[in-house]
Amino acid sequence: MATPITFRVITPNSIALDTTVDSVVLPGIDGKLGILSGHATMVTGLDVGELRYSKGGSVASMFVAGGFAEVRDNTLRVVTEAGEDALTIDETRAKHSQERAQKRIDEGDEEIDLVRAKAALRRAAARITILSQRGHR
């Protein structure tokens, strides 16, 4: 059996996850990236999306709001602005955020930062996608 990977998800406010896992699939900026025990040392950028990890045959997931990942000495550290367990995503809040961001984009108000509104829309859409993949409606 392979050696487990120490896995941490770090946000500005907390350590959202600190455990050992068998594997992790990250939303890399160039596509999905798999991490297994013994992975080479690396640092990579992360996109907004779903991060999946497995331990003992069960799979769990969480939302990450971009950031970066570092693999070194069989430890994976993910540093992100937000990391939320898929089971704790608030569907009503995510849909409200999506509607609010889309409204700001559609209105084209010059005082609204378009880049921030588009980023908020991507984060909300990613949360909703994670919920739909997990069977929540």
A tleap script that builds the chain and sets N, CA, C and O, in Angstrom:
source leaprc.protein.ff14SB
mol = sequence {
  NMET ALA THR PRO ILE THR PHE ARG VAL ILE
  THR PRO ASN SER ILE ALA LEU ASP THR THR
  VAL ASP SER VAL VAL LEU PRO GLY ILE ASP
  GLY LYS LEU GLY ILE LEU SER GLY HIE ALA
  THR MET VAL THR GLY LEU ASP VAL GLY GLU
  LEU ARG TYR SER LYS GLY GLY SER VAL ALA
  SER MET PHE VAL ALA GLY GLY PHE ALA GLU
  VAL ARG ASP ASN THR LEU ARG VAL VAL THR
  GLU ALA GLY GLU ASP ALA LEU THR ILE ASP
  GLU THR ARG ALA LYS HIE SER GLN GLU ARG
  ALA GLN LYS ARG ILE ASP GLU GLY ASP GLU
  GLU ILE ASP LEU VAL ARG ALA LYS ALA ALA
  LEU ARG ARG ALA ALA ALA ARG ILE THR ILE
  LEU SER GLN ARG GLY HIE CARG
}
set mol.1.N position { 0.842 -1.185 0.000 }
set mol.1.CA position { 0.000 0.000 0.000 }
set mol.1.C position { 0.885 1.245 0.000 }
set mol.1.O position { 1.920 1.286 0.666 }
set mol.2.N position { 0.466 2.252 -0.750 }
set mol.2.CA position { 1.240 3.491 -0.865 }
set mol.2.C position { 1.179 4.295 0.428 }
set mol.2.O position { 0.220 4.215 1.195 }
set mol.3.N position { 2.227 5.063 0.637 }
set mol.3.CA position { 2.288 5.955 1.788 }
set mol.3.C position { 1.253 7.060 1.619 }
set mol.3.O position { 1.161 7.634 0.534 }
set mol.4.N position { 0.475 7.380 2.644 }
set mol.4.CA position { -0.495 8.473 2.515 }
set mol.4.C position { 0.201 9.818 2.315 }
set mol.4.O position { 1.360 9.999 2.687 }
set mol.5.N position { -0.524 10.739 1.731 }
set mol.5.CA position { -0.048 12.099 1.505 }
set mol.5.C position { -0.611 12.983 2.617 }
set mol.5.O position { -1.804 12.920 2.915 }
set mol.6.N position { 0.231 13.795 3.223 }
set mol.6.CA position { -0.258 14.812 4.154 }
set mol.6.C position { -0.861 15.918 3.300 }
set mol.6.O position { -0.214 16.415 2.379 }
set mol.7.N position { -2.093 16.306 3.600 }
set mol.7.CA position { -2.835 17.243 2.757 }
set mol.7.C position { -3.423 18.358 3.611 }
set mol.7.O position { -4.157 18.112 4.569 }
set mol.8.N position { -3.081 19.597 3.237 }
set mol.8.CA position { -3.591 20.762 3.964 }
set mol.8.C position { -4.162 21.781 2.991 }
set mol.8.O position { -3.576 22.057 1.944 }
set mol.9.N position { -5.317 22.335 3.352 }
set mol.9.CA position { -5.909 23.443 2.604 }
set mol.9.C position { -5.900 24.632 3.553 }
set mol.9.O position { -6.506 24.604 4.624 }
set mol.10.N position { -5.195 25.679 3.130 }
set mol.10.CA position { -4.963 26.842 3.986 }
set mol.10.C position { -5.633 28.062 3.366 }
set mol.10.O position { -5.419 28.368 2.193 }
set mol.11.N position { -6.449 28.758 4.162 }
set mol.11.CA position { -7.107 29.989 3.733 }
set mol.11.C position { -6.600 31.123 4.622 }
set mol.11.O position { -5.932 30.864 5.624 }
set mol.12.N position { -6.903 32.365 4.278 }
set mol.12.CA position { -6.456 33.467 5.133 }
set mol.12.C position { -6.984 33.386 6.562 }
set mol.12.O position { -6.361 33.916 7.482 }
set mol.13.N position { -8.123 32.730 6.753 }
set mol.13.CA position { -8.755 32.695 8.070 }
set mol.13.C position { -8.528 31.421 8.864 }
set mol.13.O position { -8.712 31.402 10.081 }
set mol.14.N position { -8.122 30.336 8.168 }
set mol.14.CA position { -8.018 29.071 8.888 }
set mol.14.C position { -7.292 28.020 8.060 }
set mol.14.O position { -6.970 28.224 6.890 }
set mol.15.N position { -7.051 26.904 8.706 }
set mol.15.CA position { -6.646 25.702 7.987 }
set mol.15.C position { -7.954 24.950 7.764 }
set mol.15.O position { -8.515 24.362 8.689 }
set mol.16.N position { -8.427 24.981 6.523 }
set mol.16.CA position { -9.741 24.416 6.202 }
set mol.16.C position { -9.727 22.894 6.237 }
set mol.16.O position { -10.761 22.267 6.466 }
set mol.17.N position { -8.549 22.293 6.010 }
set mol.17.CA position { -8.441 20.832 6.005 }
set mol.17.C position { -7.014 20.467 6.347 }
set mol.17.O position { -6.073 21.078 5.840 }
set mol.18.N position { -6.847 19.473 7.207 }
set mol.18.CA position { -5.527 18.960 7.562 }
set mol.18.C position { -5.702 17.476 7.828 }
set mol.18.O position { -6.199 17.084 8.884 }
set mol.19.N position { -5.289 16.640 6.863 }
set mol.19.CA position { -5.537 15.212 6.952 }
set mol.19.C position { -4.498 14.461 6.129 }
set mol.19.O position { -3.599 15.070 5.550 }
set mol.20.N position { -4.621 13.161 6.080 }
set mol.20.CA position { -3.832 12.355 5.159 }
set mol.20.C position { -4.788 11.739 4.156 }
set mol.20.O position { -5.917 11.385 4.496 }
set mol.21.N position { -4.326 11.612 2.909 }
set mol.21.CA position { -5.171 11.100 1.832 }
set mol.21.C position { -4.359 10.164 0.945 }
set mol.21.O position { -3.134 10.095 1.041 }
set mol.22.N position { -5.075 9.442 0.075 }
set mol.22.CA position { -4.429 8.564 -0.894 }
set mol.22.C position { -4.127 9.300 -2.194 }
set mol.22.O position { -3.114 9.036 -2.841 }
set mol.23.N position { -5.014 10.229 -2.576 }
set mol.23.CA position { -4.816 10.981 -3.821 }
set mol.23.C position { -5.631 12.265 -3.784 }
set mol.23.O position { -6.586 12.395 -3.019 }
set mol.24.N position { -5.224 13.224 -4.643 }
set mol.24.CA position { -5.925 14.500 -4.762 }
set mol.24.C position { -5.972 14.864 -6.241 }
set mol.24.O position { -5.003 14.650 -6.969 }
set mol.25.N position { -7.103 15.414 -6.681 }
set mol.25.CA position { -7.222 15.977 -8.026 }
set mol.25.C position { -7.523 17.458 -7.853 }
set mol.25.O position { -8.529 17.840 -7.256 }
set mol.26.N position { -6.624 18.288 -8.392 }
set mol.26.CA position { -6.699 19.739 -8.238 }
set mol.26.C position { -7.208 20.404 -9.515 }
set mol.26.O position { -6.981 19.889 -10.610 }
set mol.27.N position { -7.900 21.550 -9.386 }
set mol.27.CA position { -8.273 22.318 -10.578 }
set mol.27.C position { -7.115 23.250 -10.970 }
set mol.27.O position { -7.117 24.429 -10.617 }
set mol.28.N position { -6.145 22.721 -11.689 }
set mol.28.CA position { -4.997 23.520 -12.104 }
set mol.28.C position { -5.387 24.573 -13.128 }
set mol.28.O position { -6.442 24.475 -13.753 }
set mol.29.N position { -4.548 25.567 -13.298 }
set mol.29.CA position { -4.867 26.633 -14.253 }
set mol.29.C position { -4.841 26.131 -15.694 }
set mol.29.O position { -5.422 26.756 -16.581 }
set mol.30.N position { -4.172 25.009 -15.926 }
set mol.30.CA position { -4.135 24.419 -17.268 }
set mol.30.C position { -4.929 23.123 -17.352 }
set mol.30.O position { -4.781 22.376 -18.319 }
set mol.31.N position { -5.758 22.843 -16.372 }
set mol.31.CA position { -6.559 21.618 -16.356 }
set mol.31.C position { -6.377 20.868 -15.055 }
set mol.31.O position { -5.651 21.313 -14.167 }
set mol.32.N position { -7.038 19.730 -14.946 }
set mol.32.CA position { -6.970 18.938 -13.717 }
set mol.32.C position { -5.585 18.338 -13.547 }
set mol.32.O position { -4.913 17.988 -14.517 }
set mol.33.N position { -5.175 18.231 -12.287 }
set mol.33.CA position { -3.860 17.735 -11.943 }
set mol.33.C position { -4.003 16.724 -10.815 }
set mol.33.O position { -4.577 17.036 -9.772 }
set mol.34.N position { -3.487 15.519 -11.014 }
set mol.34.CA position { -3.559 14.478 -9.993 }
set mol.34.C position { -2.284 14.390 -9.181 }
set mol.34.O position { -1.181 14.501 -9.716 }
set mol.35.N position { -2.448 14.189 -7.883 }
set mol.35.CA position { -1.319 14.065 -6.967 }
set mol.35.C position { -1.445 12.732 -6.237 }
set mol.35.O position { -2.466 12.437 -5.616 }
set mol.36.N position { -0.376 11.930 -6.329 }
set mol.36.CA position { -0.297 10.658 -5.616 }
set mol.36.C position { 0.941 10.666 -4.724 }
set mol.36.O position { 1.787 11.554 -4.825 }
set mol.37.N position { 1.033 9.680 -3.864 }
set mol.37.CA position { 2.195 9.535 -3.003 }
set mol.37.C position { 3.465 9.499 -3.845 }
set mol.37.O position { 3.502 8.866 -4.899 }
set mol.38.N position { 4.503 10.182 -3.372 }
set mol.38.CA position { 5.774 10.193 -4.075 }
set mol.38.C position { 5.858 11.187 -5.216 }
set mol.38.O position { 6.817 11.160 -5.988 }
set mol.39.N position { 4.868 12.069 -5.338 }
set mol.39.CA position { 4.863 13.062 -6.431 }
set mol.39.C position { 6.112 13.941 -6.340 }
set mol.39.O position { 6.591 14.250 -5.249 }
set mol.40.N position { 6.622 14.332 -7.488 }
set mol.40.CA position { 7.789 15.212 -7.547 }
set mol.40.C position { 7.477 16.559 -6.906 }
set mol.40.O position { 6.326 16.994 -6.884 }
set mol.41.N position { 8.493 17.206 -6.393 }
set mol.41.CA position { 8.353 18.546 -5.830 }
set mol.41.C position { 7.874 19.499 -6.918 }
set mol.41.O position { 8.391 19.484 -8.035 }
set mol.42.N position { 6.894 20.320 -6.595 }
set mol.42.CA position { 6.370 21.284 -7.568 }
set mol.42.C position { 5.546 22.351 -6.882 }
set mol.42.O position { 5.100 22.187 -5.747 }
set mol.43.N position { 5.353 23.453 -7.599 }
set mol.43.CA position { 4.427 24.515 -7.219 }
set mol.43.C position { 3.626 24.827 -8.467 }
set mol.43.O position { 4.194 24.949 -9.552 }
set mol.44.N position { 2.311 24.959 -8.329 }
set mol.44.CA position { 1.462 25.249 -9.481 }
set mol.44.C position { 0.317 26.164 -9.091 }
set mol.44.O position { -0.125 26.174 -7.942 }
set mol.45.N position { -0.151 26.922 -10.050 }
set mol.45.CA position { -1.313 27.772 -9.826 }
set mol.45.C position { -2.594 26.971 -9.900 }
set mol.45.O position { -2.678 25.973 -10.617 }
set mol.46.N position { -3.591 27.414 -9.155 }
set mol.46.CA position { -4.903 26.760 -9.149 }
set mol.46.C position { -5.958 27.678 -9.735 }
set mol.46.O position { -5.878 28.901 -9.620 }
set mol.47.N position { -6.937 27.069 -10.359 }
set mol.47.CA position { -8.090 27.780 -10.879 }
set mol.47.C position { -9.225 27.657 -9.853 }
set mol.47.O position { -9.137 26.877 -8.905 }
set mol.48.N position { -10.254 28.412 -10.052 }
set mol.48.CA position { -11.472 28.274 -9.253 }
set mol.48.C position { -12.126 26.960 -9.654 }
set mol.48.O position { -12.235 26.663 -10.844 }
set mol.49.N position { -12.560 26.170 -8.679 }
set mol.49.CA position { -13.248 24.927 -9.027 }
set mol.49.C position { -13.266 23.910 -7.920 }
set mol.49.O position { -13.098 24.231 -6.743 }
set mol.50.N position { -13.476 22.666 -8.325 }
set mol.50.CA position { -13.614 21.558 -7.388 }
set mol.50.C position { -12.289 20.841 -7.185 }
set mol.50.O position { -11.591 20.518 -8.146 }
set mol.51.N position { -11.955 20.600 -5.955 }
set mol.51.CA position { -10.801 19.818 -5.561 }
set mol.51.C position { -11.357 18.519 -4.987 }
set mol.51.O position { -12.209 18.554 -4.099 }
set mol.52.N position { -10.886 17.367 -5.485 }
set mol.52.CA position { -11.353 16.073 -4.982 }
set mol.52.C position { -10.207 15.335 -4.326 }
set mol.52.O position { -9.066 15.405 -4.782 }
set mol.53.N position { -10.514 14.631 -3.258 }
set mol.53.CA position { -9.494 13.832 -2.599 }
set mol.53.C position { -10.100 12.517 -2.132 }
set mol.53.O position { -11.282 12.443 -1.798 }
set mol.54.N position { -9.258 11.473 -2.114 }
set mol.54.CA position { -9.744 10.154 -1.710 }
set mol.54.C position { -8.910 9.619 -0.551 }
set mol.54.O position { -7.714 9.884 -0.424 }
set mol.55.N position { -9.594 8.868 0.271 }
set mol.55.CA position { -8.959 8.257 1.435 }
set mol.55.C position { -9.709 6.974 1.758 }
set mol.55.O position { -10.906 6.993 2.044 }
set mol.56.N position { -8.996 5.875 1.709 }
set mol.56.CA position { -9.605 4.597 2.060 }
set mol.56.C position { -10.795 4.219 1.204 }
set mol.56.O position { -11.722 3.578 1.696 }
set mol.57.N position { -10.796 4.596 -0.058 }
set mol.57.CA position { -11.880 4.233 -0.965 }
set mol.57.C position { -13.020 5.229 -1.043 }
set mol.57.O position { -13.857 5.124 -1.940 }
set mol.58.N position { -13.083 6.194 -0.133 }
set mol.58.CA position { -14.145 7.195 -0.225 }
set mol.58.C position { -13.574 8.483 -0.819 }
set mol.58.O position { -12.406 8.819 -0.623 }
set mol.59.N position { -14.435 9.192 -1.551 }
set mol.59.CA position { -14.033 10.424 -2.226 }
set mol.59.C position { -14.816 11.585 -1.638 }
set mol.59.O position { -16.023 11.488 -1.419 }
set mol.60.N position { -14.121 12.680 -1.385 }
set mol.60.CA position { -14.759 13.906 -0.891 }
set mol.60.C position { -14.298 15.046 -1.788 }
set mol.60.O position { -13.315 14.916 -2.516 }
set mol.61.N position { -15.008 16.147 -1.730 }
set mol.61.CA position { -14.605 17.283 -2.553 }
set mol.61.C position { -14.835 18.583 -1.815 }
set mol.61.O position { -15.551 18.650 -0.816 }
set mol.62.N position { -14.199 19.615 -2.346 }
set mol.62.CA position { -14.376 20.937 -1.796 }
set mol.62.C position { -14.198 21.976 -2.892 }
set mol.62.O position { -13.566 21.715 -3.915 }
set mol.63.N position { -14.754 23.134 -2.670 }
set mol.63.CA position { -14.592 24.279 -3.560 }
set mol.63.C position { -13.320 25.009 -3.150 }
set mol.63.O position { -13.065 25.218 -1.964 }
set mol.64.N position { -12.519 25.398 -4.155 }
set mol.64.CA position { -11.371 26.266 -3.895 }
set mol.64.C position { -11.460 27.469 -4.827 }
set mol.64.O position { -11.883 27.352 -5.978 }
set mol.65.N position { -11.060 28.612 -4.315 }
set mol.65.CA position { -11.151 29.871 -5.066 }
set mol.65.C position { -9.800 30.252 -5.651 }
set mol.65.O position { -9.301 31.355 -5.428 }
set mol.66.N position { -9.212 29.318 -6.407 }
set mol.66.CA position { -7.914 29.592 -7.004 }
set mol.66.C position { -6.823 29.497 -5.963 }
set mol.66.O position { -7.010 28.901 -4.903 }
set mol.67.N position { -5.662 30.097 -6.275 }
set mol.67.CA position { -4.541 30.076 -5.351 }
set mol.67.C position { -3.382 29.303 -5.937 }
set mol.67.O position { -3.121 29.370 -7.139 }
set mol.68.N position { -2.680 28.562 -5.079 }
set mol.68.CA position { -1.585 27.736 -5.568 }
set mol.68.C position { -1.452 26.489 -4.710 }
set mol.68.O position { -1.962 26.423 -3.591 }
set mol.69.N position { -0.750 25.495 -5.264 }
set mol.69.CA position { -0.490 24.248 -4.559 }
set mol.69.C position { 1.003 23.975 -4.591 }
set mol.69.O position { 1.681 24.240 -5.584 }
set mol.70.N position { 1.500 23.438 -3.479 }
set mol.70.CA position { 2.901 23.052 -3.385 }
set mol.70.C position { 2.960 21.597 -2.935 }
set mol.70.O position { 2.311 21.207 -1.965 }
set mol.71.N position { 3.753 20.797 -3.659 }
set mol.71.CA position { 4.024 19.424 -3.256 }
set mol.71.C position { 5.500 19.351 -2.893 }
set mol.71.O position { 6.365 19.747 -3.674 }
set mol.72.N position { 5.779 18.836 -1.690 }
set mol.72.CA position { 7.158 18.655 -1.243 }
set mol.72.C position { 7.166 17.631 -0.112 }
set mol.72.O position { 6.373 17.717 0.825 }
set mol.73.N position { 8.066 16.669 -0.212 }
set mol.73.CA position { 8.235 15.658 0.835 }
set mol.73.C position { 6.923 14.965 1.197 }
set mol.73.O position { 6.597 14.808 2.374 }
set mol.74.N position { 6.179 14.555 0.177 }
set mol.74.CA position { 4.918 13.832 0.348 }
set mol.74.C position { 3.872 14.626 1.136 }
set mol.74.O position { 3.011 14.055 1.805 }
set mol.75.N position { 3.967 15.957 1.039 }
set mol.75.CA position { 2.985 16.853 1.641 }
set mol.75.C position { 2.463 17.776 0.555 }
set mol.75.O position { 3.237 18.369 -0.196 }
set mol.76.N position { 1.147 17.894 0.478 }
set mol.76.CA position { 0.488 18.803 -0.467 }
set mol.76.C position { -0.150 19.924 0.328 }
set mol.76.O position { -0.994 19.692 1.194 }
set mol.77.N position { 0.268 21.147 0.019 }
set mol.77.CA position { -0.326 22.328 0.639 }
set mol.77.C position { -1.050 23.117 -0.430 }
set mol.77.O position { -0.472 23.449 -1.465 }
set mol.78.N position { -2.301 23.415 -0.185 }
set mol.78.CA position { -3.099 24.258 -1.067 }
set mol.78.C position { -3.357 25.556 -0.321 }
set mol.78.O position { -3.886 25.552 0.790 }
set mol.79.N position { -2.980 26.657 -0.938 }
set mol.79.CA position { -3.228 27.976 -0.349 }
set mol.79.C position { -4.239 28.666 -1.250 }
set mol.79.O position { -3.990 28.867 -2.438 }
set mol.80.N position { -5.379 29.027 -0.678 }
set mol.80.CA position { -6.481 29.570 -1.461 }
set mol.80.C position { -7.230 30.633 -0.663 }
set mol.80.O position { -7.208 30.631 0.568 }
set mol.81.N position { -7.884 31.526 -1.368 }
set mol.81.CA position { -8.668 32.573 -0.712 }
set mol.81.C position { -9.873 31.976 0.019 }
set mol.81.O position { -10.273 32.476 1.071 }
set mol.82.N position { -10.452 30.902 -0.540 }
set mol.82.CA position { -11.599 30.240 0.088 }
set mol.82.C position { -11.546 28.752 -0.205 }
set mol.82.O position { -11.274 28.343 -1.334 }
set mol.83.N position { -11.803 27.949 0.804 }
set mol.83.CA position { -11.886 26.503 0.678 }
set mol.83.C position { -13.086 26.020 1.473 }
set mol.83.O position { -13.129 26.161 2.696 }
set mol.84.N position { -14.060 25.449 0.773 }
set mol.84.CA position { -15.297 25.025 1.441 }
set mol.84.C position { -15.600 23.573 1.105 }
set mol.84.O position { -15.591 23.185 -0.064 }
set mol.85.N position { -15.864 22.782 2.119 }
set mol.85.CA position { -16.291 21.411 1.911 }
set mol.85.C position { -17.555 21.424 1.055 }
set mol.85.O position { -18.451 22.237 1.284 }
set mol.86.N position { -17.632 20.534 0.077 }
set mol.86.CA position { -18.788 20.498 -0.827 }
set mol.86.C position { -20.100 20.323 -0.066 }
set mol.86.O position { -21.142 20.811 -0.505 }
set mol.87.N position { -20.055 19.634 1.064 }
set mol.87.CA position { -21.279 19.392 1.836 }
set mol.87.C position { -21.768 20.621 2.587 }
set mol.87.O position { -22.897 20.636 3.079 }
set mol.88.N position { -20.932 21.654 2.682 }
set mol.88.CA position { -21.331 22.849 3.431 }
set mol.88.C position { -21.625 24.056 2.537 }
set mol.88.O position { -21.911 25.144 3.037 }
set mol.89.N position { -21.557 23.867 1.227 }
set mol.89.CA position { -21.852 24.984 0.318 }
set mol.89.C position { -23.328 25.340 0.446 }
set mol.89.O position { -24.191 24.465 0.376 }
set mol.90.N position { -23.611 26.603 0.630 }
set mol.90.CA position { -24.973 27.112 0.763 }
set mol.90.C position { -25.507 27.415 -0.634 }
set mol.90.O position { -25.097 28.390 -1.263 }
set mol.91.N position { -26.422 26.576 -1.117 }
set mol.91.CA position { -26.943 26.711 -2.478 }
set mol.91.C position { -27.666 28.041 -2.690 }
set mol.91.O position { -27.483 28.685 -3.724 }
set mol.92.N position { -28.472 28.452 -1.735 }
set mol.92.CA position { -29.205 29.711 -1.860 }
set mol.92.C position { -28.240 30.883 -1.966 }
set mol.92.O position { -28.418 31.768 -2.803 }
set mol.93.N position { -27.233 30.886 -1.129 }
set mol.93.CA position { -26.235 31.957 -1.148 }
set mol.93.C position { -25.465 31.964 -2.473 }
set mol.93.O position { -25.213 33.027 -3.039 }
set mol.94.N position { -25.096 30.787 -2.962 }
set mol.94.CA position { -24.355 30.699 -4.227 }
set mol.94.C position { -25.198 31.219 -5.387 }
set mol.94.O position { -24.691 31.950 -6.239 }
set mol.95.N position { -26.471 30.852 -5.430 }
set mol.95.CA position { -27.343 31.327 -6.510 }
set mol.95.C position { -27.566 32.835 -6.419 }
set mol.95.O position { -27.607 33.527 -7.437 }
set mol.96.N position { -27.710 33.336 -5.200 }
set mol.96.CA position { -27.879 34.779 -5.015 }
set mol.96.C position { -26.620 35.524 -5.468 }
set mol.96.O position { -26.715 36.565 -6.119 }
set mol.97.N position { -25.450 34.996 -5.127 }
set mol.97.CA position { -24.186 35.612 -5.555 }
set mol.97.C position { -24.053 35.603 -7.070 }
set mol.97.O position { -23.585 36.572 -7.668 }
set mol.98.N position { -24.469 34.506 -7.684 }
set mol.98.CA position { -24.403 34.408 -9.139 }
set mol.98.C position { -25.318 35.451 -9.790 }
set mol.98.O position { -24.916 36.126 -10.737 }
set mol.99.N position { -26.530 35.578 -9.289 }
set mol.99.CA position { -27.478 36.557 -9.837 }
set mol.99.C position { -26.977 37.988 -9.657 }
set mol.99.O position { -27.073 38.806 -10.572 }
set mol.100.N position { -26.443 38.284 -8.475 }
set mol.100.CA position { -25.933 39.622 -8.188 }
set mol.100.C position { -24.750 39.967 -9.097 }
set mol.100.O position { -24.680 41.076 -9.627 }
set mol.101.N position { -23.824 39.029 -9.280 }
set mol.101.CA position { -22.662 39.280 -10.142 }
set mol.101.C position { -23.092 39.452 -11.590 }
set mol.101.O position { -22.588 40.332 -12.288 }
set mol.102.N position { -24.022 38.618 -12.048 }
set mol.102.CA position { -24.493 38.729 -13.439 }
set mol.102.C position { -25.195 40.061 -13.657 }
set mol.102.O position { -25.040 40.680 -14.710 }
set mol.103.N position { -25.960 40.504 -12.678 }
set mol.103.CA position { -26.644 41.795 -12.791 }
set mol.103.C position { -25.631 42.930 -12.912 }
set mol.103.O position { -25.810 43.838 -13.724 }
set mol.104.N position { -24.575 42.884 -12.115 }
set mol.104.CA position { -23.543 43.922 -12.186 }
set mol.104.C position { -22.862 43.934 -13.550 }
set mol.104.O position { -22.570 44.999 -14.094 }
set mol.105.N position { -22.614 42.769 -14.090 }
set mol.105.CA position { -21.990 42.675 -15.417 }
set mol.105.C position { -22.934 43.199 -16.485 }
set mol.105.O position { -22.526 43.964 -17.359 }
set mol.106.N position { -24.202 42.787 -16.418 }
set mol.106.CA position { -25.194 43.192 -17.421 }
set mol.106.C position { -25.459 44.693 -17.398 }
set mol.106.O position { -25.661 45.305 -18.447 }
set mol.107.N position { -25.460 45.290 -16.203 }
set mol.107.CA position { -25.733 46.723 -16.086 }
set mol.107.C position { -24.595 47.562 -16.652 }
set mol.107.O position { -24.811 48.682 -17.115 }
set mol.108.N position { -23.395 47.021 -16.613 }
set mol.108.CA position { -22.250 47.745 -17.156 }
set mol.108.C position { -21.969 49.055 -16.449 }
set mol.108.O position { -21.430 49.986 -17.048 }
set mol.109.N position { -22.328 49.131 -15.184 }
set mol.109.CA position { -22.085 50.334 -14.397 }
set mol.109.C position { -20.586 50.607 -14.339 }
set mol.109.O position { -19.810 49.740 -13.937 }
set mol.110.N position { -20.183 51.796 -14.734 }
set mol.110.CA position { -18.758 52.128 -14.773 }
set mol.110.C position { -18.112 52.104 -13.397 }
set mol.110.O position { -16.897 51.936 -13.294 }
set mol.111.N position { -18.893 52.267 -12.345 }
set mol.111.CA position { -18.318 52.286 -11.007 }
set mol.111.C position { -18.087 50.874 -10.466 }
set mol.111.O position { -17.376 50.692 -9.478 }
set mol.112.N position { -18.677 49.900 -11.102 }
set mol.112.CA position { -18.491 48.513 -10.671 }
set mol.112.C position { -17.243 47.966 -11.357 }
set mol.112.O position { -17.062 48.134 -12.563 }
set mol.113.N position { -16.411 47.329 -10.601 }
set mol.113.CA position { -15.202 46.724 -11.137 }
set mol.113.C position { -15.604 45.454 -11.884 }
set mol.113.O position { -15.969 44.452 -11.270 }
set mol.114.N position { -15.534 45.505 -13.208 }
set mol.114.CA position { -15.967 44.396 -14.059 }
set mol.114.C position { -15.157 43.131 -13.786 }
set mol.114.O position { -15.716 42.034 -13.783 }
set mol.115.N position { -13.881 43.261 -13.561 }
set mol.115.CA position { -13.046 42.090 -13.294 }
set mol.115.C position { -13.503 41.394 -12.008 }
set mol.115.O position { -13.600 40.168 -11.964 }
set mol.116.N position { -13.779 42.172 -10.971 }
set mol.116.CA position { -14.255 41.587 -9.716 }
set mol.116.C position { -15.612 40.920 -9.885 }
set mol.116.O position { -15.855 39.857 -9.313 }
set mol.117.N position { -16.491 41.528 -10.656 }
set mol.117.CA position { -17.820 40.952 -10.885 }
set mol.117.C position { -17.711 39.629 -11.642 }
set mol.117.O position { -18.410 38.668 -11.319 }
set mol.118.N position { -16.841 39.579 -12.641 }
set mol.118.CA position { -16.656 38.331 -13.402 }
set mol.118.C position { -16.042 37.243 -12.522 }
set mol.118.O position { -16.412 36.074 -12.637 }
set mol.119.N position { -15.120 37.612 -11.656 }
set mol.119.CA position { -14.525 36.640 -10.735 }
set mol.119.C position { -15.579 36.105 -9.763 }
set mol.119.O position { -15.612 34.907 -9.482 }
set mol.120.N position { -16.423 36.973 -9.260 }
set mol.120.CA position { -17.498 36.549 -8.358 }
set mol.120.C position { -18.460 35.608 -9.075 }
set mol.120.O position { -18.944 34.640 -8.489 }
set mol.121.N position { -18.733 35.897 -10.346 }
set mol.121.CA position { -19.615 35.039 -11.135 }
set mol.121.C position { -18.993 33.649 -11.310 }
set mol.121.O position { -19.697 32.647 -11.191 }
set mol.122.N position { -17.702 33.573 -11.586 }
set mol.122.CA position { -17.013 32.279 -11.739 }
set mol.122.C position { -17.044 31.480 -10.442 }
set mol.122.O position { -17.273 30.271 -10.461 }
set mol.123.N position { -16.815 32.150 -9.319 }
set mol.123.CA position { -16.830 31.444 -8.031 }
set mol.123.C position { -18.219 30.891 -7.739 }
set mol.123.O position { -18.358 29.740 -7.326 }
set mol.124.N position { -19.247 31.708 -7.951 }
set mol.124.CA position { -20.621 31.254 -7.697 }
set mol.124.C position { -20.993 30.102 -8.621 }
set mol.124.O position { -21.593 29.120 -8.182 }
set mol.125.N position { -20.641 30.218 -9.897 }
set mol.125.CA position { -20.950 29.148 -10.860 }
set mol.125.C position { -20.229 27.854 -10.479 }
set mol.125.O position { -20.801 26.772 -10.614 }
set mol.126.N position { -18.988 27.947 -10.008 }
set mol.126.CA position { -18.248 26.750 -9.592 }
set mol.126.C position { -18.922 26.079 -8.400 }
set mol.126.O position { -19.026 24.853 -8.353 }
set mol.127.N position { -19.376 26.873 -7.442 }
set mol.127.CA position { -20.068 26.291 -6.284 }
set mol.127.C position { -21.347 25.584 -6.722 }
set mol.127.O position { -21.638 24.485 -6.251 }
set mol.128.N position { -22.104 26.201 -7.612 }
set mol.128.CA position { -23.353 25.605 -8.094 }
set mol.128.C position { -23.067 24.320 -8.871 }
set mol.128.O position { -23.805 23.343 -8.743 }
set mol.129.N position { -22.011 24.315 -9.669 }
set mol.129.CA position { -21.632 23.116 -10.419 }
set mol.129.C position { -21.269 21.984 -9.468 }
set mol.129.O position { -21.683 20.844 -9.681 }
set mol.130.N position { -20.505 22.279 -8.430 }
set mol.130.CA position { -20.143 21.259 -7.445 }
set mol.130.C position { -21.400 20.678 -6.800 }
set mol.130.O position { -21.507 19.463 -6.635 }
set mol.131.N position { -22.339 21.530 -6.440 }
set mol.131.CA position { -23.585 21.057 -5.845 }
set mol.131.C position { -24.361 20.159 -6.809 }
set mol.131.O position { -24.887 19.121 -6.408 }
set mol.132.N position { -24.430 20.559 -8.077 }
set mol.132.CA position { -25.186 19.762 -9.055 }
set mol.132.C position { -24.521 18.419 -9.303 }
set mol.132.O position { -25.215 17.428 -9.530 }
set mol.133.N position { -23.203 18.360 -9.266 }
set mol.133.CA position { -22.485 17.095 -9.452 }
set mol.133.C position { -22.669 16.186 -8.255 }
set mol.133.O position { -22.545 14.968 -8.378 }
set mol.134.N position { -22.957 16.746 -7.126 }
set mol.134.CA position { -23.144 15.956 -5.907 }
set mol.134.C position { -24.604 15.572 -5.694 }
set mol.134.O position { -24.947 14.990 -4.665 }
set mol.135.N position { -25.467 15.893 -6.659 }
set mol.135.CA position { -26.856 15.502 -6.563 }
set mol.135.C position { -27.749 16.471 -5.816 }
set mol.135.O position { -28.909 16.153 -5.554 }
set mol.136.N position { -27.243 17.650 -5.463 }
set mol.136.CA position { -28.068 18.666 -4.802 }
set mol.136.C position { -28.806 19.441 -5.881 }
set mol.136.O position { -28.262 19.673 -6.961 }
set mol.137.N position { -29.994 19.827 -5.610 }
set mol.137.CA position { -30.779 20.627 -6.563 }
set mol.137.C position { -31.420 21.755 -5.823 }
set mol.137.O position { -32.131 22.562 -6.423 }
savepdb mol mol.pdb
quit
